């Protein structure tokens, strides 16, 4: 099933990280790796700080921020990508919360 919203000859359409132009939950053309963005968040944000991303795209920086225990404010002009970003960030907030609870259990 091909993503009809994307020109098959568009830059990035044949990128394997983009699923070869096929439909998937995250159709953003420049998805970054979460581990890279986590490193960047740790590099420039104080512990518990606030990360601002004025071009949130599919939310990778927000995912990284919540995994690093930071607050996040993001803006995105595309409602499609804002929806994807909200879902991804909410998912990783849940992962971070579960990890935090597990750590607390072993801290005692």
ZAMARKOL-309779 format. One record per atom (N, C-alpha, C, O, CB): chain; residue number from 1; x, y, z negated; residue in three letters; atom name. Coordinates in Angstrom, 1 decimal. Glycine has a CB too. Example, Ala and Ser with C-alpha at 12.3 -4.5 7.8 and 13.67 -1.06 7.14 Angstrom:
% ZAMARKOL-309779
A 1 13.2 -5.7 -7.8 ALA N
A 1 12.3 -4.5 -7.8 ALA CA
A 1 13.2 -3.3 -7.8 ALA C
A 1 14.2 -3.3 -8.5 ALA O
A 1 11.3 -4.5 -9.0 ALA CB
A 2 12.8 -2.2 -7.1 SER N
A 2 13.7 -1.1 -7.1 SER CA
A 2 12.9 0.0 -7.9 SER C
A 2 13.4 1.1 -8.0 SER O
A 2 14.1 -0.6 -5.7 SER CB
//
This chain:
% ZAMARKOL-309779
A 1 0.9 -1.2 0.0 UNK N
A 1 0.0 0.0 0.0 UNK CA
A 1 0.9 1.2 0.0 UNK C
A 1 1.7 1.4 -0.9 UNK O
A 1 -1.0 0.0 -1.2 UNK CB
A 2 0.8 2.1 1.0 UNK N
A 2 1.6 3.2 1.2 UNK CA
A 2 0.9 4.5 0.6 UNK C
A 2 -0.3 4.6 0.7 UNK O
A 2 1.9 3.5 2.6 UNK CB
A 3 1.7 5.3 -0.1 UNK N
A 3 1.2 6.6 -0.6 UNK CA
A 3 0.8 7.5 0.5 UNK C
A 3 1.7 8.0 1.2 UNK O
A 3 2.2 7.2 -1.6 UNK CB
A 4 -0.5 7.7 0.8 UNK N
A 4 -0.9 8.5 1.9 UNK CA
A 4 -0.6 10.0 1.7 UNK C
A 4 -0.6 10.7 2.7 UNK O
A 4 -2.4 8.3 2.1 UNK CB
A 5 -0.3 10.4 0.5 UNK N
A 5 -0.1 11.8 0.3 UNK CA
A 5 1.4 12.2 0.6 UNK C
A 5 1.7 13.4 0.6 UNK O
A 5 -0.3 12.2 -1.2 UNK CB
A 6 2.2 11.2 1.0 UNK N
A 6 3.6 11.5 1.2 UNK CA
A 6 3.9 11.1 2.7 UNK C
A 6 3.6 10.0 3.1 UNK O
A 6 4.5 10.7 0.3 UNK CB
A 7 4.6 12.0 3.3 UNK N
A 7 5.1 11.8 4.7 UNK CA
A 7 6.2 10.7 4.6 UNK C
A 7 7.1 10.9 3.9 UNK O
A 7 5.6 13.1 5.4 UNK CB
A 8 6.1 9.6 5.4 UNK N
A 8 7.1 8.5 5.3 UNK CA
A 8 8.5 9.0 5.7 UNK C
A 8 9.4 8.4 5.3 UNK O
A 8 6.7 7.4 6.2 UNK CB
A 9 8.6 10.1 6.4 UNK N
A 9 9.9 10.6 6.8 UNK CA
A 9 10.4 11.7 5.8 UNK C
A 9 11.4 12.3 6.1 UNK O
A 9 9.8 11.2 8.2 UNK CB
A 10 9.6 12.0 4.8 UNK N
A 10 10.0 13.1 3.8 UNK CA
A 10 11.3 12.7 3.1 UNK C
A 10 11.5 11.5 2.8 UNK O
A 10 8.9 13.4 2.9 UNK CB
A 11 12.1 13.7 2.7 UNK N
A 11 13.2 13.3 1.8 UNK CA
A 11 12.8 12.6 0.6 UNK C
A 11 11.9 13.0 -0.1 UNK O
A 11 14.0 14.6 1.5 UNK CB
A 12 13.5 11.5 0.3 UNK N
A 12 13.2 10.7 -0.9 UNK CA
A 12 12.2 9.7 -0.7 UNK C
A 12 12.0 8.8 -1.6 UNK O
A 12 12.8 11.6 -2.0 UNK CB
A 13 11.5 9.6 0.4 UNK N
A 13 10.4 8.7 0.6 UNK CA
A 13 10.9 7.2 0.7 UNK C
A 13 10.2 6.3 0.3 UNK O
A 13 9.7 9.0 1.9 UNK CB
A 14 12.2 7.1 1.1 UNK N
A 14 12.7 5.7 1.1 UNK CA
A 14 13.6 5.4 0.0 UNK C
A 14 14.3 4.4 0.0 UNK O
A 14 13.4 5.5 2.5 UNK CB
A 15 13.6 6.3 -1.0 UNK N
A 15 14.5 6.1 -2.2 UNK CA
A 15 13.9 4.9 -3.0 UNK C
A 15 12.7 4.9 -3.3 UNK O
A 15 14.5 7.4 -3.1 UNK CB
A 16 14.8 3.9 -3.3 UNK N
A 16 14.2 2.7 -4.1 UNK CA
A 16 13.6 3.1 -5.4 UNK C
A 16 12.7 2.4 -5.9 UNK O
A 16 15.3 1.7 -4.3 UNK CB
A 17 14.1 4.2 -6.0 UNK N
A 17 13.5 4.6 -7.3 UNK CA
A 17 12.2 5.2 -7.1 UNK C
A 17 11.4 5.3 -8.0 UNK O
A 17 14.5 5.7 -8.0 UNK CB
A 18 11.9 5.6 -5.9 UNK N
A 18 10.6 6.1 -5.5 UNK CA
A 18 9.6 5.0 -5.0 UNK C
A 18 8.6 5.3 -4.4 UNK O
A 18 10.7 7.2 -4.5 UNK CB
A 19 10.0 3.8 -5.1 UNK N
A 19 9.3 2.6 -4.7 UNK CA
A 19 9.0 2.6 -3.2 UNK C
A 19 7.9 2.2 -2.7 UNK O
A 19 7.9 2.6 -5.4 UNK CB
A 20 10.0 3.1 -2.4 UNK N
A 20 9.8 3.1 -1.0 UNK CA
A 20 8.6 3.8 -0.4 UNK C
A 20 8.2 3.5 0.6 UNK O
A 20 9.8 1.7 -0.5 UNK CB
A 21 8.1 4.9 -1.1 UNK N
A 21 7.0 5.6 -0.6 UNK CA
A 21 5.7 4.9 -1.0 UNK C
A 21 4.6 5.4 -0.6 UNK O
A 21 7.1 5.8 0.8 UNK CB
A 22 5.7 3.8 -1.7 UNK N
A 22 4.5 3.1 -2.0 UNK CA
A 22 3.8 3.8 -3.3 UNK C
A 22 4.5 4.4 -4.0 UNK O
A 22 4.7 1.6 -2.3 UNK CB
A 23 2.5 3.5 -3.4 UNK N
A 23 1.8 4.1 -4.5 UNK CA
A 23 2.3 3.5 -5.8 UNK C
A 23 2.6 2.3 -5.9 UNK O
A 23 0.3 3.8 -4.4 UNK CB
A 24 2.3 4.4 -6.8 UNK N
A 24 2.7 3.9 -8.2 UNK CA
A 24 2.2 5.0 -9.1 UNK C
A 24 1.8 6.1 -8.7 UNK O
A 24 4.2 3.6 -8.3 UNK CB
A 25 2.4 4.8 -10.4 UNK N
A 25 1.9 5.8 -11.3 UNK CA
A 25 2.7 7.1 -11.3 UNK C
A 25 2.1 8.1 -11.5 UNK O
A 25 2.0 5.2 -12.7 UNK CB
A 26 4.0 7.1 -11.0 UNK N
A 26 4.8 8.3 -10.9 UNK CA
A 26 5.3 8.5 -9.5 UNK C
A 26 6.2 7.8 -9.1 UNK O
A 26 6.0 8.2 -11.9 UNK CB
A 27 4.6 9.4 -8.8 UNK N
A 27 5.0 9.6 -7.4 UNK CA
A 27 5.9 10.8 -7.2 UNK C
A 27 6.1 11.2 -6.1 UNK O
A 27 3.7 9.8 -6.6 UNK CB
A 28 6.4 11.4 -8.3 UNK N
A 28 7.3 12.5 -8.2 UNK CA
A 28 8.6 12.2 -7.4 UNK C
A 28 9.1 11.1 -7.6 UNK O
A 28 7.6 13.1 -9.6 UNK CB
A 29 9.0 13.1 -6.5 UNK N
A 29 10.2 12.8 -5.7 UNK CA
A 29 11.5 12.9 -6.3 UNK C
A 29 12.5 12.3 -5.8 UNK O
A 29 10.2 13.7 -4.5 UNK CB
A 30 11.6 13.5 -7.5 UNK N
A 30 12.9 13.7 -8.1 UNK CA
A 30 12.9 13.2 -9.6 UNK C
A 30 13.3 14.0 -10.5 UNK O
A 30 13.4 15.1 -8.1 UNK CB
A 31 12.4 12.0 -9.8 UNK N
A 31 12.4 11.5 -11.2 UNK CA
A 31 13.8 11.3 -11.7 UNK C
A 31 14.6 10.7 -11.0 UNK O
A 31 11.6 10.2 -11.2 UNK CB
A 32 14.1 11.8 -12.9 UNK N
A 32 15.4 11.6 -13.5 UNK CA
A 32 15.3 10.5 -14.5 UNK C
A 32 14.3 10.1 -14.9 UNK O
A 32 15.8 12.9 -14.2 UNK CB
A 33 16.5 9.9 -14.8 UNK N
A 33 16.6 8.8 -15.7 UNK CA
A 33 16.4 9.4 -17.2 UNK C
A 33 16.9 10.4 -17.5 UNK O
A 33 17.9 8.1 -15.6 UNK CB
A 34 15.6 8.7 -18.0 UNK N
A 34 15.4 9.1 -19.3 UNK CA
A 34 16.7 9.2 -20.1 UNK C
A 34 16.9 10.1 -20.9 UNK O
A 34 14.3 8.2 -20.0 UNK CB
A 35 17.5 8.2 -20.0 UNK N
A 35 18.8 8.2 -20.7 UNK CA
A 35 19.7 9.4 -20.4 UNK C
A 35 20.3 9.9 -21.3 UNK O
A 35 19.6 6.9 -20.4 UNK CB
A 36 19.7 9.8 -19.2 UNK N
A 36 20.5 11.0 -18.8 UNK CA
A 36 19.9 12.2 -19.5 UNK C
A 36 20.6 13.0 -20.1 UNK O
A 36 20.5 11.2 -17.3 UNK CB
A 37 18.6 12.3 -19.5 UNK N
A 37 17.9 13.5 -20.1 UNK CA
A 37 18.1 13.4 -21.6 UNK C
A 37 18.1 14.5 -22.2 UNK O
A 37 16.5 13.6 -19.7 UNK CB
A 38 18.1 12.3 -22.2 UNK N
A 38 18.3 12.2 -23.7 UNK CA
A 38 19.7 12.7 -24.0 UNK C
A 38 19.8 13.4 -25.0 UNK O
A 38 18.1 10.7 -24.1 UNK CB
A 39 20.6 12.3 -23.2 UNK N
A 39 22.0 12.8 -23.4 UNK CA
A 39 22.0 14.4 -23.4 UNK C
A 39 22.7 15.0 -24.2 UNK O
A 39 23.0 12.2 -22.4 UNK CB
A 40 21.4 14.9 -22.3 UNK N
A 40 21.4 16.4 -22.2 UNK CA
A 40 20.6 17.0 -23.3 UNK C
A 40 21.1 18.1 -23.8 UNK O
A 40 20.7 16.7 -20.8 UNK CB
A 41 19.5 16.5 -23.8 UNK N
A 41 18.8 17.0 -24.9 UNK CA
A 41 19.7 17.0 -26.1 UNK C
A 41 19.8 18.0 -26.8 UNK O
A 41 17.5 16.2 -25.2 UNK CB
A 42 20.4 15.9 -26.4 UNK N
A 42 21.3 15.9 -27.6 UNK CA
A 42 22.4 16.9 -27.4 UNK C
A 42 22.9 17.5 -28.4 UNK O
A 42 21.9 14.5 -27.7 UNK CB
A 43 22.9 17.1 -26.2 UNK N
A 43 24.0 18.0 -25.9 UNK CA
A 43 23.7 19.4 -26.2 UNK C
A 43 24.5 20.2 -26.8 UNK O
A 43 24.4 17.9 -24.5 UNK CB
A 44 22.5 19.9 -25.9 UNK N
A 44 22.2 21.3 -26.0 UNK CA
A 44 21.1 21.7 -27.1 UNK C
A 44 20.9 22.9 -27.3 UNK O
A 44 21.7 21.8 -24.7 UNK CB
A 45 20.5 20.7 -27.7 UNK N
A 45 19.4 21.0 -28.6 UNK CA
A 45 19.8 20.6 -30.0 UNK C
A 45 20.2 19.5 -30.3 UNK O
A 45 18.1 20.3 -28.2 UNK CB
A 46 19.6 21.5 -31.0 UNK N
A 46 19.9 21.1 -32.4 UNK CA
A 46 18.9 20.0 -32.9 UNK C
A 46 17.8 20.0 -32.3 UNK O
A 46 19.9 22.3 -33.3 UNK CB
A 47 19.3 19.2 -33.8 UNK N
A 47 18.4 18.2 -34.3 UNK CA
A 47 17.1 18.8 -34.8 UNK C
A 47 17.0 19.8 -35.5 UNK O
A 47 19.1 17.4 -35.5 UNK CB
A 48 16.0 18.2 -34.3 UNK N
A 48 14.7 18.7 -34.6 UNK CA
A 48 14.3 20.0 -33.9 UNK C
A 48 13.3 20.6 -34.2 UNK O
A 48 14.6 18.9 -36.1 UNK CB
A 49 15.1 20.4 -32.9 UNK N
A 49 14.9 21.6 -32.2 UNK CA
A 49 13.7 21.5 -31.2 UNK C
A 49 13.0 20.5 -31.2 UNK O
A 49 16.1 22.0 -31.4 UNK CB
A 50 13.6 22.5 -30.4 UNK N
A 50 12.5 22.6 -29.4 UNK CA
A 50 13.1 22.7 -28.0 UNK C
A 50 14.0 23.5 -27.7 UNK O
A 50 11.6 23.9 -29.7 UNK CB
A 51 12.6 21.9 -27.1 UNK N
A 51 13.0 21.9 -25.7 UNK CA
A 51 11.9 22.5 -24.9 UNK C
A 51 10.8 22.2 -25.0 UNK O
A 51 13.3 20.4 -25.2 UNK CB
A 52 12.3 23.5 -24.0 UNK N
A 52 11.4 24.1 -23.1 UNK CA
A 52 11.8 23.8 -21.7 UNK C
A 52 13.0 23.9 -21.3 UNK O
A 52 11.5 25.7 -23.3 UNK CB
A 53 10.8 23.2 -21.0 UNK N
A 53 11.1 22.9 -19.6 UNK CA
A 53 10.0 23.6 -18.7 UNK C
A 53 8.9 23.1 -18.7 UNK O
A 53 11.0 21.3 -19.4 UNK CB
A 54 10.4 24.7 -18.0 UNK N
A 54 9.4 25.4 -17.2 UNK CA
A 54 9.0 24.7 -15.9 UNK C
A 54 8.1 25.2 -15.3 UNK O
A 54 10.0 26.8 -16.9 UNK CB
A 55 9.7 23.7 -15.6 UNK N
A 55 9.4 22.9 -14.4 UNK CA
A 55 9.3 21.4 -14.7 UNK C
A 55 10.2 20.6 -14.4 UNK O
A 55 10.5 23.2 -13.2 UNK CB
A 56 8.3 21.0 -15.5 UNK N
A 56 8.3 19.7 -16.1 UNK CA
A 56 8.2 18.5 -15.2 UNK C
A 56 8.6 17.4 -15.5 UNK O
A 56 7.1 19.7 -17.1 UNK CB
A 57 7.7 18.8 -14.0 UNK N
A 57 7.6 17.6 -13.0 UNK CA
A 57 6.8 16.5 -13.6 UNK C
A 57 5.7 16.7 -14.1 UNK O
A 57 9.0 17.2 -12.6 UNK CB
A 58 7.4 15.3 -13.6 UNK N
A 58 6.7 14.1 -14.1 UNK CA
A 58 7.0 13.9 -15.6 UNK C
A 58 6.7 12.8 -16.2 UNK O
A 58 7.1 12.9 -13.3 UNK CB
A 59 7.7 14.8 -16.3 UNK N
A 59 7.9 14.8 -17.7 UNK CA
A 59 9.1 14.1 -18.3 UNK C
A 59 9.1 13.8 -19.5 UNK O
A 59 6.7 14.2 -18.3 UNK CB
A 60 10.1 13.8 -17.5 UNK N
A 60 11.2 13.1 -18.1 UNK CA
A 60 11.9 13.8 -19.2 UNK C
A 60 12.3 13.2 -20.2 UNK O
A 60 12.2 12.8 -17.0 UNK CB
A 61 12.0 15.1 -19.1 UNK N
A 61 12.7 15.9 -20.2 UNK CA
A 61 11.8 15.8 -21.4 UNK C
A 61 12.4 15.7 -22.5 UNK O
A 61 12.9 17.3 -19.7 UNK CB
A 62 10.5 15.9 -21.3 UNK N
A 62 9.6 15.7 -22.4 UNK CA
A 62 9.8 14.3 -23.1 UNK C
A 62 9.8 14.2 -24.3 UNK O
A 62 8.2 16.0 -22.0 UNK CB
A 63 9.8 13.3 -22.3 UNK N
A 63 10.0 11.9 -22.8 UNK CA
A 63 11.3 11.9 -23.6 UNK C
A 63 11.4 11.4 -24.7 UNK O
A 63 10.1 10.9 -21.6 UNK CB
A 64 12.4 12.4 -23.0 UNK N
A 64 13.7 12.4 -23.7 UNK CA
A 64 13.6 13.2 -25.0 UNK C
A 64 14.2 12.8 -26.0 UNK O
A 64 14.8 13.0 -22.8 UNK CB
A 65 12.9 14.4 -25.0 UNK N
A 65 12.8 15.2 -26.2 UNK CA
A 65 12.1 14.5 -27.3 UNK C
A 65 12.6 14.5 -28.5 UNK O
A 65 12.1 16.5 -25.9 UNK CB
A 66 11.0 13.8 -27.0 UNK N
A 66 10.3 13.2 -28.1 UNK CA
A 66 11.1 12.0 -28.6 UNK C
A 66 11.1 11.6 -29.8 UNK O
A 66 8.9 12.7 -27.6 UNK CB
A 67 11.8 11.3 -27.7 UNK N
A 67 12.7 10.2 -28.2 UNK CA
A 67 13.8 10.6 -29.1 UNK C
A 67 14.3 9.9 -29.9 UNK O
A 67 13.2 9.4 -27.0 UNK CB
A 68 14.3 11.9 -28.9 UNK N
A 68 15.3 12.4 -29.7 UNK CA
A 68 14.8 13.2 -30.9 UNK C
A 68 15.6 13.8 -31.6 UNK O
A 68 16.2 13.3 -28.8 UNK CB
A 69 13.5 13.1 -31.1 UNK N
A 69 13.0 13.8 -32.3 UNK CA
A 69 12.8 15.3 -32.2 UNK C
A 69 12.8 16.0 -33.2 UNK O
A 69 13.8 13.5 -33.5 UNK CB
A 70 12.7 15.8 -31.0 UNK N
A 70 12.6 17.2 -30.8 UNK CA
A 70 11.2 17.5 -30.4 UNK C
A 70 10.4 16.7 -29.9 UNK O
A 70 13.6 17.7 -29.7 UNK CB
A 71 10.8 18.8 -30.6 UNK N
A 71 9.6 19.3 -30.0 UNK CA
A 71 9.7 19.6 -28.5 UNK C
A 71 10.9 19.6 -28.0 UNK O
A 71 9.1 20.6 -30.8 UNK CB
A 72 8.6 19.7 -27.8 UNK N
A 72 8.7 19.9 -26.4 UNK CA
A 72 7.6 20.8 -25.9 UNK C
A 72 6.4 20.6 -26.3 UNK O
A 72 8.7 18.5 -25.6 UNK CB
A 73 7.9 21.7 -25.1 UNK N
A 73 6.9 22.6 -24.4 UNK CA
A 73 7.3 22.5 -22.9 UNK C
A 73 8.4 22.8 -22.5 UNK O
A 73 6.9 24.1 -24.9 UNK CB
A 74 6.4 22.1 -22.1 UNK N
A 74 6.6 22.0 -20.6 UNK CA
A 74 5.5 22.6 -19.9 UNK C
A 74 4.3 22.6 -20.3 UNK O
A 74 6.8 20.6 -20.2 UNK CB
A 75 5.8 23.2 -18.7 UNK N
A 75 4.8 23.7 -17.8 UNK CA
A 75 5.0 23.1 -16.5 UNK C
A 75 6.2 22.8 -16.1 UNK O
A 75 4.9 25.3 -17.7 UNK CB
A 76 3.9 22.9 -15.7 UNK N
A 76 4.0 22.3 -14.4 UNK CA
A 76 2.8 22.8 -13.6 UNK C
A 76 1.7 22.8 -14.1 UNK O
A 76 3.9 20.7 -14.5 UNK CB
A 77 3.1 23.4 -12.4 UNK N
A 77 2.0 24.0 -11.6 UNK CA
A 77 1.2 22.9 -10.9 UNK C
A 77 0.0 23.2 -10.5 UNK O
A 77 2.6 24.9 -10.6 UNK CB
A 78 1.7 21.7 -10.7 UNK N
A 78 0.9 20.7 -10.0 UNK CA
A 78 0.1 19.9 -11.1 UNK C
A 78 0.7 19.3 -12.0 UNK O
A 78 1.8 19.7 -9.2 UNK CB
A 79 -1.2 19.9 -11.0 UNK N
A 79 -2.1 19.1 -11.9 UNK CA
A 79 -1.8 17.6 -11.8 UNK C
A 79 -1.8 17.0 -12.8 UNK O
A 79 -3.6 19.4 -11.6 UNK CB
A 80 -1.5 17.2 -10.6 UNK N
A 80 -1.1 15.7 -10.5 UNK CA
A 80 0.1 15.4 -11.3 UNK C
A 80 0.1 14.4 -12.1 UNK O
A 80 -0.8 15.4 -9.0 UNK CB
A 81 1.1 16.2 -11.2 UNK N
A 81 2.3 15.9 -12.0 UNK CA
A 81 2.2 16.2 -13.5 UNK C
A 81 2.7 15.5 -14.3 UNK O
A 81 3.5 16.6 -11.5 UNK CB
A 82 1.4 17.2 -13.8 UNK N
A 82 1.1 17.5 -15.2 UNK CA
A 82 0.4 16.3 -15.9 UNK C
A 82 0.6 16.0 -17.0 UNK O
A 82 0.2 18.8 -15.4 UNK CB
A 83 -0.5 15.7 -15.1 UNK N
A 83 -1.2 14.5 -15.7 UNK CA
A 83 -0.3 13.3 -15.9 UNK C
A 83 -0.3 12.7 -16.9 UNK O
A 83 -2.4 14.1 -14.7 UNK CB
A 84 0.6 13.1 -14.9 UNK N
A 84 1.6 12.1 -15.1 UNK CA
A 84 2.5 12.4 -16.3 UNK C
A 84 2.8 11.5 -17.1 UNK O
A 84 2.5 11.9 -13.8 UNK CB
A 85 3.0 13.6 -16.4 UNK N
A 85 3.9 14.0 -17.5 UNK CA
A 85 3.2 13.8 -18.8 UNK C
A 85 3.8 13.3 -19.7 UNK O
A 85 4.3 15.5 -17.3 UNK CB
A 86 1.9 14.2 -19.0 UNK N
A 86 1.2 14.0 -20.2 UNK CA
A 86 1.2 12.5 -20.6 UNK C
A 86 1.4 12.2 -21.8 UNK O
A 86 -0.2 14.6 -20.2 UNK CB
A 87 0.9 11.7 -19.7 UNK N
A 87 0.8 10.3 -19.9 UNK CA
A 87 2.1 9.7 -20.3 UNK C
A 87 2.2 8.9 -21.3 UNK O
A 87 0.2 9.5 -18.7 UNK CB
A 88 3.2 10.0 -19.6 UNK N
A 88 4.5 9.5 -19.9 UNK CA
A 88 5.0 10.0 -21.3 UNK C
A 88 5.5 9.2 -22.0 UNK O
A 88 5.5 9.9 -18.8 UNK CB
A 89 4.8 11.2 -21.6 UNK N
A 89 5.3 11.8 -22.9 UNK CA
A 89 4.5 11.1 -24.0 UNK C
A 89 5.1 10.8 -25.0 UNK O
A 89 5.1 13.3 -22.9 UNK CB
A 90 3.2 10.9 -23.8 UNK N
A 90 2.4 10.3 -24.9 UNK CA
A 90 2.9 8.9 -25.1 UNK C
A 90 2.9 8.4 -26.2 UNK O
A 90 0.9 10.3 -24.5 UNK CB
A 91 3.2 8.2 -24.0 UNK N
A 91 3.7 6.8 -24.2 UNK CA
A 91 5.0 6.8 -25.0 UNK C
A 91 5.1 6.0 -25.9 UNK O
A 91 4.0 6.2 -22.8 UNK CB
A 92 5.9 7.7 -24.6 UNK N
A 92 7.2 7.7 -25.4 UNK CA
A 92 7.1 8.2 -26.8 UNK C
A 92 7.9 7.9 -27.6 UNK O
A 92 8.2 8.5 -24.6 UNK CB
A 93 6.1 9.1 -27.0 UNK N
A 93 5.8 9.5 -28.4 UNK CA
A 93 5.4 8.3 -29.2 UNK C
A 93 5.9 8.1 -30.4 UNK O
A 93 4.7 10.6 -28.4 UNK CB
A 94 4.6 7.4 -28.7 UNK N
A 94 4.2 6.2 -29.4 UNK CA
A 94 5.4 5.3 -29.6 UNK C
A 94 5.5 4.7 -30.7 UNK O
A 94 3.1 5.5 -28.6 UNK CB
A 95 6.3 5.1 -28.6 UNK N
A 95 7.5 4.3 -28.8 UNK CA
A 95 8.3 4.9 -29.9 UNK C
A 95 8.8 4.2 -30.8 UNK O
A 95 8.3 4.2 -27.5 UNK CB
A 96 8.6 6.2 -29.9 UNK N
A 96 9.4 6.9 -30.9 UNK CA
A 96 8.8 6.7 -32.3 UNK C
A 96 9.5 6.5 -33.3 UNK O
A 96 9.6 8.3 -30.6 UNK CB
A 97 7.5 6.8 -32.4 UNK N
A 97 6.8 6.7 -33.7 UNK CA
A 97 7.0 5.3 -34.2 UNK C
A 97 7.2 5.2 -35.4 UNK O
A 97 5.3 7.1 -33.5 UNK CB
A 98 6.8 4.3 -33.4 UNK N
A 98 7.0 2.9 -33.9 UNK CA
A 98 8.4 2.7 -34.3 UNK C
A 98 8.6 2.0 -35.3 UNK O
A 98 6.6 1.9 -32.7 UNK CB
A 99 9.4 3.2 -33.6 UNK N
A 99 10.8 3.0 -33.9 UNK CA
A 99 11.1 3.7 -35.3 UNK C
A 99 11.8 3.1 -36.1 UNK O
A 99 11.7 3.6 -32.8 UNK CB
A 100 10.5 4.8 -35.5 UNK N
A 100 10.7 5.6 -36.7 UNK CA
A 100 10.1 4.8 -37.9 UNK C
A 100 10.7 4.7 -39.0 UNK O
A 100 10.0 7.0 -36.7 UNK CB
A 101 9.0 4.2 -37.7 UNK N
A 101 8.3 3.4 -38.8 UNK CA
A 101 9.2 2.2 -39.1 UNK C
A 101 9.4 1.9 -40.3 UNK O
A 101 6.9 3.0 -38.4 UNK CB
A 102 9.7 1.6 -38.1 UNK N
A 102 10.6 0.4 -38.3 UNK CA
A 102 11.8 0.8 -39.1 UNK C
A 102 12.3 0.0 -40.0 UNK O
A 102 10.9 -0.3 -37.0 UNK CB
A 103 12.4 1.9 -38.7 UNK N
A 103 13.7 2.4 -39.4 UNK CA
A 103 13.3 2.6 -40.9 UNK C
A 103 14.1 2.2 -41.8 UNK O
A 103 14.2 3.6 -38.7 UNK CB
A 104 12.2 3.3 -41.1 UNK N
A 104 11.8 3.7 -42.5 UNK CA
A 104 11.7 2.4 -43.3 UNK C
A 104 12.0 2.4 -44.5 UNK O
A 104 10.6 4.5 -42.5 UNK CB
A 105 11.1 1.3 -42.7 UNK N
A 105 10.9 0.1 -43.5 UNK CA
A 105 12.2 -0.5 -44.0 UNK C
A 105 12.3 -1.1 -45.0 UNK O
A 105 10.2 -0.9 -42.6 UNK CB
A 106 13.3 -0.3 -43.2 UNK N
A 106 14.6 -0.9 -43.6 UNK CA
A 106 15.4 0.0 -44.4 UNK C
A 106 16.5 -0.4 -44.9 UNK O
A 106 15.3 -1.3 -42.3 UNK CB
A 107 15.0 1.3 -44.5 UNK N
A 107 15.8 2.3 -45.3 UNK CA
A 107 15.7 2.1 -46.8 UNK C
A 107 16.5 2.5 -47.5 UNK O
A 107 15.4 3.7 -44.9 UNK CB
A 108 14.6 1.4 -47.2 UNK N
A 108 14.4 1.3 -48.6 UNK CA
A 108 15.3 0.4 -49.3 UNK C
A 108 15.3 0.2 -50.5 UNK O
A 108 13.0 0.8 -48.9 UNK CB
//
